[in-house]
């Protein structure tokens, strides 16, 4: 989730407040998804959670992480 957050921040200047994502929220969500979708990877439910969660505006300094730097 933190890597996806960096990509959001670098691309759209917004991110998900990860302090809202604790084990009480994430573990039941992942467990339920895995029970219902035994042949699928749990990243699908995490991606959906990130998409559906309200975002916070932020600033990103280009070049902070080499792979995320502008060309």
Beta strands, then each sheet from edge to edge (+ up, - down):
strand 1: 14-15
strand 2: 56-57
sheet 1: 1+ 2-
end
